[in-house]
Amino acid sequence: MVLLEFSMTPSTQGESKSRHVARILDIIDRSGLPYQLTPMGTIIEGEWAEVMAVVTDCFTALEADCPRISAQIKIDYRQGDNSRMRSKIEAVENLLGRKLST
């Protein structure tokens, strides 16, 4: 199972990036993969080919009208099919004995 955190924005399309981020989030949401939106990026979970296909689709959508794109990608792979997006947070919360703001 892969946890992939990424952000992708055009670097030549003005100061506000929200309309481009919205396009990307539409693709992520329609993918059907579990995801978590954060203020600085998005985390998606799935098999390698699935998450990489979503990243590729996001890039292709921006590439159509953005001549320069910046992307940051962080990947954590672990064998098995258990969902880890929530379980990693729960493990830390259990150690602390309280819920965290996530």
RAJOBEL-V952276 format. One record per pair of residues at least 12 apart in sequence whose C-alpha atoms are under 6 Angstrom apart, sorted by the first residue. I is the first residue (numbers start at 1). GAP is how many residues later the second one is. D is the distance in whole Angstrom. If there is no record, write none. Layout:
# RAJOBEL-V952276
I|GAP|D ; I|GAP|D
This chain:
# RAJOBEL-V952276
1|45|6 ; 1|46|5 ; 1|76|6 ; 1|77|6 ; 1|78|6 ; 1|79|6 ; 1|80|6 ; 2|43|6 ; 2|44|5 ; 2|45|6 ; 2|46|6 ; 2|74|6 ; 2|75|4 ; 3|41|6 ; 3|42|5 ; 3|72|6 ; 3|73|5 ; 4|39|5 ; 4|40|5 ; 4|70|6 ; 4|71|4 ; 5|37|6 ; 5|38|4 ; 5|68|6 ; 5|69|5 ; 6|35|5 ; 6|36|6 ; 6|66|5 ; 6|67|4 ; 7|34|5 ; 7|64|6 ; 7|65|5 ; 8|62|6 ; 8|63|4 ; 9|60|6 ; 9|61|5 ; 10|56|6 ; 10|58|6 ; 10|59|4 ; 10|60|6 ; 11|57|6 ; 11|58|6 ; 24|34|5
